[in-house]
Amino acid sequence: MQLKHALKTLLAGGLLLLASMAVAAEPAAAPTWKRGIENQRQADLGNGSFLNPVFAGDRPDPSVLKDGDDYYLTLSSFDAYPGLPLWHSRDLVNWQPLGHAITKNVGAIWAPDIIKHEGRYYIYFPARTGETRSNFVVWADDIKGPWSEPIDIGLEKYIDPGHAVGEDGKRYLFLSGGDYVQLADDGLSVAGTPKHVYDGWKYPESWDVEAYAQEGPKINFRDGWYYMTTAVGGTAGPPTGHMVITARSRSIHGPWVNAPNNPIMRTQSAAEPWWSRGHATVIEGTDGRWWMMYHGYENGYWTLGRQALLEPIEWTDDGWFVAKGDDLGQPLRKPSGESVGQHGMALSDSFSGSKLGPQWSFFNPAQDEYRRLGFTGNGLVLQGKGETPRDSSPLTAIAGDKAYQFEVEMDIAPGAVGGALLYYSDRLYVGVGSNGEKFIMHRYGEERPTRLPPGEKGGKLWLRVTNNRHIVTIHSSTDGTTWQKYPVQMEVSGYHHNVAGKFLALKPAIYAAGDGAVTFRNFRYRALD
């Protein structure tokens, strides 16, 4: 009866007292928390083979640079800042983080291209704010930085720039829709007018795709040919939509001739383990074998975002290449090269450092967002902003597991509201917040009650969020030992791009709203079986 009464009160829009939760549900046993790399389904099987994904979780539009025996990678980071994450590998399977190439918010960052030219590293990328978009470049003389401030190079009509050097020694950017433009010799501005050079490859009308969407051109040079590898078919929508095509030319200026075996790769059936596969970078391995790295959605798990996949390719006698990974459902022979260490990074954070951990990013931050942060040596102090997760720029992290759990300890100052979430965007999220005295439920990107006034006293609270294959349960504790189950469970399989747009993923998150601050301690994450 007490549970029914609490639930009825909640659904009517009332506030749940923390004390009422103690009688509303059973205590939950404390989990055993693992240490180390907690968010990656390990791709390297340790027996000379690997299993996709090589990057679990939201790792869209991977761009890979081969630099001697080293590989460097960056990805679309969209509204997450710091953005343009940088990773290092020597075997294309095990990757270690190097940091980020941008902190200044220039909008949602889409498909980048990382390159090296005459000893300097560059990343070209488009960014969008509302209906306004442009293309930018950042550069560094050391891959670890410091990276330059973003330089706006315009090209507002285009996305997905891909860098190339022509037979004339000049630098070019290939763009969405089959256009290209010359760059200045320093690569930091446009030196000409975009020209159309490639009409793409047209798939059969009977195929189920999202849209034609010719995008993501990447240029390789091999045996006297320039190869332009491109994505068509749309990056989401039907599972069978996205694909990889290629064309080649003796000159950077064309004409470009389509491969006779296009598409090189696509998801052909919704029964396959990976959906909407496309947007490939073609990479030479250290032993002469070649690979494509691209993204795809895991069957049934659009919520995890587009994950990074690695597939072997082989060159044919007539100078084209074919995909050799089938549907990627089985282990594949691992590329050569030494490991740089254990793949990925831990999501758990004791908040004992003096700066924000590499796993965290603000959602769509203001230019002065980092002023909200303080570090005590045993806690992260986050000044409140806005009233709800919608306008508070939560801190988010990328989860790569189908089932996982995280918990966090919070000291909520008077005037503040703090909480733990699964966050897709400012329009769609779930979780629970508290002012230290009462709860507020977040579901469907809405609040119940509509607004939780900041508490006069504040309080201490632990929250635990479990996402078990789309089923979300939440527990709370006032001492970190005895846990009570929140009386509402949630189902989140629809929290993804095909429902809400924006090409994002559902991520673990923490937030602070109101006029006070919330001190977060001991964020702990673990994968579930």
Secondary structure, DSSP 8 states (H G I E B T S, - for coil): -HHHHHHHHHHTT--EEHHHHTTTS-B--------S--S----B-SSSEE-S-SB-SS--S-EEEEETTEEEEE---BTEESEEEEEEESSSSS-EEEEEEE-S--SEE---EEEEETTEEEEEEEEEETTEEEEEEEEESSTTS-----EEEE-TT----EEEE-TTS-EEEE-GGGEEEEB-TTSSSB-S--EE--------TTS--S----EEEEEEEETTEEEEEEEES-SSSSTT--EEEEEEESSTT---EE-TT--SEE---TTSSEEEEEEEEEEE-TTS-EEEEEEEEETTBGGG--EEEEEEEEE-TTS-EEE--TTS-S-EE--SS---SSSS----B---SSS--TT-EEES--TTGGGGEEE-SS-EEEE--SSSGGGS--EE-----SEEEEEEEEEE-TTEEEEEEEEEETTEEEEEEE-SSEEEEEETTEEESS-----SS-EEEEEEEEEETTEEEEEEESSSSS-EE-S--EE-TT-SHHHH-TT---EEEEEEEESSEEEEEEEEEEE--
